[in-house]
Amino acid sequence: MSVDAAQGLAGVRAVLAHDWLTGMRGGEKVLEAFCRLFPQAPIYTLLHLPGKVSGLIESHAIRPSVLQRMPAVARRYRYYLPLFPLAVERLRLPPADLVLSSSHCAAKGVRAPAGALHVSYVHTPMRYVWDMYDSYFGPGRGGLARYVMPIFRGGLQRWDVRTAAGVDHFIANSAHVARRIQRHYGRESTVIHPPVDTERFAPVEKAEDYYLVVSALVPYKRVDLAVKACTALGRRLKVVGTGPEESRLKSLAGPSVEFLGWQPDGALPALYAKARAFIFPGEEDFGITPVEAMAAGRPVVALGRGGALETVVGPGDAQGRAATGRFFASQEAEALAAALLDLEAELDSFDPAALARHAAGFDTALFLERMAAFLRKALAERPAR
């Protein structure tokens, strides 16, 4: 982190809040950046599984909620969703100048101590009861929870809206999410895209002939589209990730599809750089993996909805930018297959160095500078309490 990024924040008493600490995904990368801005700040969270997050996060004092003591919570914490509001509101934060929450579920509902400014970085309004409800609890999803959740959904939505009043400033991770915040909470937000460690990636001289997916294997990621499309076309596909959808996806896959399971961070740069292109078939709030692929010099084939529209540039861009990939319009394997063929016909038109330069606009250093500038201004302008 540059000296300039943290300038003016050294004396700020900050408290960090995050939904849960059970693994390292995009939200935890944001929390890591917050830890760099505030190296002494304690972290308040619903649940902490020691060893599952980075050493930087673990170096902070971590204060979990009462859910930490619930039966089987390590494996079944999402089953406790109806209790999340109670658990979050029972967190007792120390005196502070700033509460900085990182939330895709309930963390933005934390009660800030008297006199503290609450800034909430929202990955999406409570995912499980708003826009992604059907993906988790719709037909064919959710098991027993599918029948239980309708009882709690309305109450959770009302709680989510009510606790928005306790946030002084919202930051959205994309314009896509900013529109959700306006729709559900009736609040304006500032867009600051999440941090991507683009310097970890670099183009290679010659790519290979496989497509790549890096994703949790869960329903809403729609990895099945990539598996079906590449199977139908006979194209090689490497799938990195694990999750409850793994068995079903393997049953759909032909011999050209290879499942690599979980891969360490150190293996990803080469997997990205040697791929023909990266496939991003789900509708995401932002989507870090397409940026990582472009940082490695590879084009992206993405669904033309959600956060991908803010990171991937399609042909005929209104701003005159060079294309960094192709979009497909509908979540159907046939539409994705057509986009793959379209990309293959013009694969030589993509300049790996230009793709990497485009991705550098989302680098972690820029995120830190933008966040620090926002927080300095918000703290300077906060009303007396």
PLY file of the C-alpha trace (Angstrom):
ply
format ascii 1.0
element vertex 385
property float x
property float y
property float z
element edge 384
property int vertex1
property int vertex2
end_header
0.00 0.00 0.00
1.28 3.44 -0.85
1.93 5.95 1.90
-0.56 8.31 0.25
-3.40 5.79 0.48
-3.36 5.62 4.29
-2.47 9.27 4.84
-4.97 10.96 7.13
-6.37 7.68 8.48
-3.62 6.72 10.94
-5.35 8.28 13.94
-8.83 6.98 13.13
-10.29 4.47 15.60
-11.83 1.98 13.20
-13.87 -1.19 13.66
-14.37 -3.64 10.77
-17.47 -5.81 10.31
-17.80 -8.73 7.89
-20.48 -11.38 7.38
-18.39 -14.48 8.13
-14.81 -15.70 7.92
-15.03 -19.19 6.44
-12.85 -18.91 3.30
-11.13 -16.52 0.91
-13.35 -15.21 -1.85
-14.01 -11.77 -3.30
-15.54 -10.33 -0.14
-12.57 -11.43 1.93
-10.21 -9.76 -0.56
-12.05 -6.51 0.16
-11.73 -7.13 3.90
-7.99 -7.72 3.43
-7.71 -4.29 1.83
-9.58 -2.76 4.77
-7.13 -4.49 7.10
-4.29 -2.78 5.25
-5.94 0.61 5.69
-6.58 -0.04 9.40
-3.96 -2.51 10.70
-5.11 -2.21 14.32
-8.86 -2.49 13.76
-10.75 -5.40 15.36
-13.05 -7.46 13.13
-16.60 -8.31 14.21
-18.26 -11.17 12.38
-21.01 -13.79 12.62
-18.62 -16.73 12.43
-14.87 -17.32 12.34
-13.27 -20.60 11.29
-9.59 -20.20 12.24
-7.17 -20.93 9.42
-9.72 -20.44 6.64
-8.77 -16.85 5.82
-5.49 -15.09 5.10
-2.78 -14.43 7.62
-3.40 -10.70 7.28
-7.02 -11.07 8.38
-6.07 -13.57 11.10
-3.56 -11.07 12.50
-6.44 -8.84 13.63
-8.45 -9.33 16.80
-11.53 -11.24 15.61
-14.77 -11.12 17.59
-17.41 -13.65 16.43
-21.09 -13.59 17.35
-23.10 -16.01 19.47
-23.51 -18.18 16.36
-19.95 -19.35 16.92
-21.27 -21.67 19.65
-24.19 -23.14 17.71
-24.24 -26.87 16.78
-22.61 -27.83 13.45
-22.23 -24.16 12.55
-18.92 -24.70 10.74
-20.62 -26.78 8.04
-24.19 -25.52 8.23
-23.90 -21.83 9.04
-26.24 -20.77 6.22
-28.99 -22.82 7.86
-28.94 -20.23 10.65
-29.90 -17.42 8.25
-33.11 -16.53 10.18
-30.93 -15.89 13.27
-28.42 -13.63 11.53
-30.22 -10.35 12.37
-30.35 -11.19 16.08
-26.72 -12.30 16.10
-25.50 -9.18 14.27
-27.44 -6.80 16.51
-26.02 -8.50 19.63
-22.46 -7.68 18.57
-21.16 -5.04 20.97
-18.68 -2.81 19.20
-16.16 -0.71 21.16
-16.04 3.10 20.97
-14.88 4.15 17.51
-14.69 6.96 14.99
-15.53 4.69 12.07
-17.36 1.41 11.51
-16.48 -0.02 8.09
-18.67 -2.99 7.17
-18.21 -5.39 4.26
-21.59 -6.94 3.57
-23.40 -9.25 1.18
-25.77 -10.54 3.82
-26.12 -9.08 7.32
-22.95 -7.21 8.35
-24.35 -3.84 7.31
-26.95 -4.28 10.09
-24.32 -4.01 12.83
-25.07 -1.31 15.41
-22.43 1.40 15.32
-21.37 2.81 18.69
-22.47 6.33 19.61
-20.68 8.98 17.59
-19.21 6.58 15.03
-19.60 7.03 11.29
-20.88 3.84 9.59
-19.69 3.27 6.01
-20.94 0.03 4.44
-19.25 -1.52 1.42
-22.05 -3.59 -0.09
-21.31 -6.51 -2.39
-25.08 -6.86 -2.79
-28.15 -6.31 -0.59
-28.91 -9.47 1.40
-28.39 -11.96 -1.41
-30.47 -14.81 -0.03
-33.76 -12.91 0.30
-33.66 -10.49 -2.65
-32.30 -11.05 -6.15
-30.77 -14.49 -5.62
-33.67 -16.00 -3.64
-34.79 -18.37 -6.41
-31.21 -19.51 -7.04
-30.95 -20.70 -3.45
-34.52 -21.64 -2.55
-36.46 -21.92 -5.83
-37.72 -25.12 -7.49
-35.14 -27.87 -7.27
-33.02 -25.88 -4.81
-32.56 -25.63 -1.08
-33.97 -28.96 0.15
-35.94 -28.47 3.35
-34.92 -24.80 3.42
-37.02 -24.26 0.30
-40.15 -24.88 2.38
-38.98 -23.06 5.50
-37.60 -19.87 3.96
-40.93 -18.42 2.77
-41.85 -18.10 6.46
-38.81 -15.94 7.19
-38.22 -14.13 3.89
-40.53 -11.18 4.51
-39.15 -10.54 7.99
-35.57 -10.69 6.76
-36.34 -8.26 3.95
-37.95 -5.81 6.38
-34.95 -6.08 8.72
-32.57 -5.50 5.83
-34.41 -2.35 4.78
-34.81 -1.07 8.35
-31.13 -1.41 9.22
-30.11 0.54 6.11
-31.06 3.61 8.14
-28.09 2.89 10.43
-25.63 3.34 7.56
-24.29 6.84 6.91
-22.70 6.10 3.53
-23.12 3.19 1.13
-20.38 2.09 -1.24
-21.42 -0.34 -3.98
-18.98 -2.73 -5.61
-20.51 -2.01 -9.05
-23.09 0.18 -10.73
-25.17 -3.00 -11.00
-25.24 -3.27 -7.19
-25.77 0.49 -6.80
-29.06 0.08 -8.67
-30.07 -2.71 -6.27
-29.25 -0.51 -3.26
-31.45 2.23 -4.72
-34.25 -0.24 -5.48
-34.30 -2.02 -2.12
-33.12 0.67 0.32
-34.01 3.88 -1.52
-30.45 5.12 -0.97
-27.74 6.53 -3.20
-24.30 4.93 -3.17
-20.81 5.53 -4.47
-19.32 2.89 -6.79
-15.81 1.68 -6.00
-14.94 -1.54 -7.79
-13.35 -4.30 -5.66
-9.59 -4.83 -5.51
-7.94 -7.27 -7.90
-4.29 -8.18 -7.46
-3.55 -7.79 -11.15
0.23 -7.72 -10.65
0.12 -11.46 -9.89
-0.75 -12.17 -13.51
1.11 -11.73 -16.78
0.58 -12.85 -20.40
2.62 -15.70 -21.87
3.95 -16.00 -25.41
1.73 -18.88 -26.46
-1.63 -20.01 -25.10
-2.97 -23.56 -25.29
-6.27 -24.85 -26.67
-8.44 -25.09 -23.55
-11.11 -22.83 -22.11
-11.12 -22.09 -18.39
-13.70 -21.62 -15.63
-12.68 -20.66 -12.08
-15.71 -20.73 -9.81
-17.42 -22.13 -6.77
-19.56 -24.98 -8.07
-22.92 -23.69 -6.87
-26.15 -23.31 -8.89
-26.23 -19.57 -9.56
-22.72 -19.58 -11.06
-24.19 -21.55 -14.03
-21.01 -23.52 -14.69
-23.33 -26.08 -16.30
-23.58 -23.78 -19.35
-19.82 -23.93 -19.91
-19.79 -27.71 -19.41
-22.65 -28.26 -21.87
-21.34 -25.82 -24.49
-17.81 -27.22 -24.51
-19.10 -30.78 -24.50
-21.35 -30.04 -27.51
-18.51 -28.34 -29.41
-15.89 -30.90 -28.39
-13.73 -28.11 -26.93
-11.37 -28.67 -24.02
-12.54 -27.09 -20.78
-10.75 -26.94 -17.45
-12.95 -26.29 -14.42
-11.26 -25.04 -11.25
-13.36 -25.12 -8.08
-15.40 -27.28 -5.75
-18.93 -27.21 -4.42
-22.24 -29.02 -4.13
-22.82 -28.96 -7.91
-19.69 -30.98 -8.69
-21.37 -34.39 -9.08
-24.14 -33.01 -11.28
-21.67 -31.13 -13.48
-19.54 -34.24 -13.95
-22.63 -36.13 -15.09
-23.18 -33.49 -17.80
-19.58 -33.44 -18.99
-18.11 -35.16 -22.01
-14.51 -36.34 -22.35
-13.24 -32.88 -23.30
-14.10 -31.45 -19.85
-11.58 -31.76 -17.01
-12.36 -30.98 -13.36
-9.27 -29.80 -11.48
-10.90 -29.25 -8.09
-9.52 -26.62 -5.75
-6.22 -25.08 -6.87
-3.81 -23.00 -4.77
-3.47 -19.32 -5.64
0.02 -19.95 -6.98
-1.32 -22.25 -9.70
-3.91 -19.83 -11.07
-1.72 -17.35 -13.01
-0.42 -20.07 -15.34
-3.88 -21.63 -15.76
-5.30 -18.25 -16.77
-2.42 -17.25 -19.05
-2.34 -20.51 -21.02
-6.10 -20.69 -21.62
-7.58 -19.92 -25.02
-10.17 -17.76 -23.22
-12.00 -17.50 -19.91
-15.71 -18.35 -19.59
-17.89 -16.40 -17.16
-21.44 -17.77 -17.48
-23.18 -16.44 -14.34
-24.75 -13.11 -13.48
-22.48 -11.64 -10.81
-22.51 -8.53 -8.65
-19.03 -7.70 -9.98
-16.85 -10.70 -10.82
-13.14 -10.73 -10.00
-12.16 -13.75 -12.10
-12.73 -12.09 -15.52
-10.39 -9.27 -14.45
-7.78 -11.82 -13.38
-8.10 -13.53 -16.78
-7.63 -10.25 -18.64
-4.64 -9.40 -16.42
-3.15 -12.69 -17.68
-3.74 -11.52 -21.26
-6.75 -13.71 -22.07
-10.13 -12.62 -23.48
-13.40 -13.36 -21.69
-16.69 -14.81 -22.90
-19.31 -13.59 -20.43
-23.03 -13.36 -19.91
-24.05 -9.85 -20.95
-25.60 -8.96 -17.61
-24.49 -7.80 -14.18
-21.01 -6.76 -13.19
-19.35 -8.23 -16.29
-20.69 -5.29 -18.28
-18.42 -3.04 -16.17
-15.22 -5.06 -16.62
-15.40 -6.78 -20.02
-15.50 -4.69 -23.21
-17.50 -6.09 -26.11
-17.21 -5.26 -29.83
-18.44 -1.84 -30.90
-17.92 -0.26 -27.49
-19.67 3.12 -27.18
-16.53 4.65 -25.63
-14.34 3.40 -28.46
-12.37 1.00 -26.28
-10.81 -2.13 -27.81
-12.79 -5.29 -27.17
-11.56 -7.57 -24.38
-14.05 -10.37 -25.00
-17.49 -11.38 -26.22
-20.92 -11.42 -24.56
-23.78 -13.88 -24.92
-27.31 -12.71 -24.24
-29.19 -15.60 -22.63
-28.25 -18.26 -20.09
-28.48 -21.10 -22.56
-25.68 -23.46 -23.61
-26.45 -22.79 -27.27
-25.97 -19.05 -26.84
-22.65 -19.59 -25.07
-21.49 -22.04 -27.76
-22.26 -19.47 -30.47
-20.25 -16.84 -28.59
-17.30 -19.23 -28.30
-17.33 -19.82 -32.05
-17.56 -16.08 -32.65
-14.55 -15.49 -30.43
-12.53 -18.27 -32.08
-13.02 -16.64 -35.48
-11.32 -13.45 -34.23
-9.05 -14.78 -31.48
-5.94 -13.29 -33.09
-7.42 -9.79 -32.84
-6.96 -9.70 -29.06
-3.70 -8.12 -27.86
-2.64 -9.76 -24.56
-0.70 -6.67 -23.45
-3.74 -4.45 -24.08
-5.94 -6.83 -22.11
-3.51 -6.66 -19.19
-3.46 -2.84 -19.30
-7.26 -2.78 -19.20
-7.31 -5.07 -16.16
-4.78 -2.86 -14.35
-7.55 -0.28 -13.94
-9.01 -2.53 -11.23
-5.78 -3.09 -9.29
-5.67 -3.25 -5.50
-3.51 -0.13 -5.23
-6.19 1.92 -6.99
-8.88 0.47 -4.74
-6.93 1.47 -1.62
-6.46 5.00 -2.91
-10.14 5.41 -3.80
-11.36 3.95 -0.50
-8.96 6.06 1.56
-9.99 9.23 -0.27
-13.67 8.45 0.26
-13.21 7.73 3.96
-11.11 10.84 4.60
-13.78 13.01 3.01
-16.65 11.25 4.82
-14.92 11.59 8.20
-14.08 15.23 7.59
-17.66 16.08 6.63
-19.54 14.03 9.23
-21.96 16.05 11.32
-21.35 16.55 15.02
-23.16 13.98 17.17
0 1
1 2
2 3
3 4
4 5
5 6
6 7
7 8
8 9
9 10
10 11
11 12
12 13
13 14
14 15
15 16
16 17
17 18
18 19
19 20
20 21
21 22
22 23
23 24
24 25
25 26
26 27
27 28
28 29
29 30
30 31
31 32
32 33
33 34
34 35
35 36
36 37
37 38
38 39
39 40
40 41
41 42
42 43
43 44
44 45
45 46
46 47
47 48
48 49
49 50
50 51
51 52
52 53
53 54
54 55
55 56
56 57
57 58
58 59
59 60
60 61
61 62
62 63
63 64
64 65
65 66
66 67
67 68
68 69
69 70
70 71
71 72
72 73
73 74
74 75
75 76
76 77
77 78
78 79
79 80
80 81
81 82
82 83
83 84
84 85
85 86
86 87
87 88
88 89
89 90
90 91
91 92
92 93
93 94
94 95
95 96
96 97
97 98
98 99
99 100
100 101
101 102
102 103
103 104
104 105
105 106
106 107
107 108
108 109
109 110
110 111
111 112
112 113
113 114
114 115
115 116
116 117
117 118
118 119
119 120
120 121
121 122
122 123
123 124
124 125
125 126
126 127
127 128
128 129
129 130
130 131
131 132
132 133
133 134
134 135
135 136
136 137
137 138
138 139
139 140
140 141
141 142
142 143
143 144
144 145
145 146
146 147
147 148
148 149
149 150
150 151
151 152
152 153
153 154
154 155
155 156
156 157
157 158
158 159
159 160
160 161
161 162
162 163
163 164
164 165
165 166
166 167
167 168
168 169
169 170
170 171
171 172
172 173
173 174
174 175
175 176
176 177
177 178
178 179
179 180
180 181
181 182
182 183
183 184
184 185
185 186
186 187
187 188
188 189
189 190
190 191
191 192
192 193
193 194
194 195
195 196
196 197
197 198
198 199
199 200
200 201
201 202
202 203
203 204
204 205
205 206
206 207
207 208
208 209
209 210
210 211
211 212
212 213
213 214
214 215
215 216
216 217
217 218
218 219
219 220
220 221
221 222
222 223
223 224
224 225
225 226
226 227
227 228
228 229
229 230
230 231
231 232
232 233
233 234
234 235
235 236
236 237
237 238
238 239
239 240
240 241
241 242
242 243
243 244
244 245
245 246
246 247
247 248
248 249
249 250
250 251
251 252
252 253
253 254
254 255
255 256
256 257
257 258
258 259
259 260
260 261
261 262
262 263
263 264
264 265
265 266
266 267
267 268
268 269
269 270
270 271
271 272
272 273
273 274
274 275
275 276
276 277
277 278
278 279
279 280
280 281
281 282
282 283
283 284
284 285
285 286
286 287
287 288
288 289
289 290
290 291
291 292
292 293
293 294
294 295
295 296
296 297
297 298
298 299
299 300
300 301
301 302
302 303
303 304
304 305
305 306
306 307
307 308
308 309
309 310
310 311
311 312
312 313
313 314
314 315
315 316
316 317
317 318
318 319
319 320
320 321
321 322
322 323
323 324
324 325
325 326
326 327
327 328
328 329
329 330
330 331
331 332
332 333
333 334
334 335
335 336
336 337
337 338
338 339
339 340
340 341
341 342
342 343
343 344
344 345
345 346
346 347
347 348
348 349
349 350
350 351
351 352
352 353
353 354
354 355
355 356
356 357
357 358
358 359
359 360
360 361
361 362
362 363
363 364
364 365
365 366
366 367
367 368
368 369
369 370
370 371
371 372
372 373
373 374
374 375
375 376
376 377
377 378
378 379
379 380
380 381
381 382
382 383
383 384
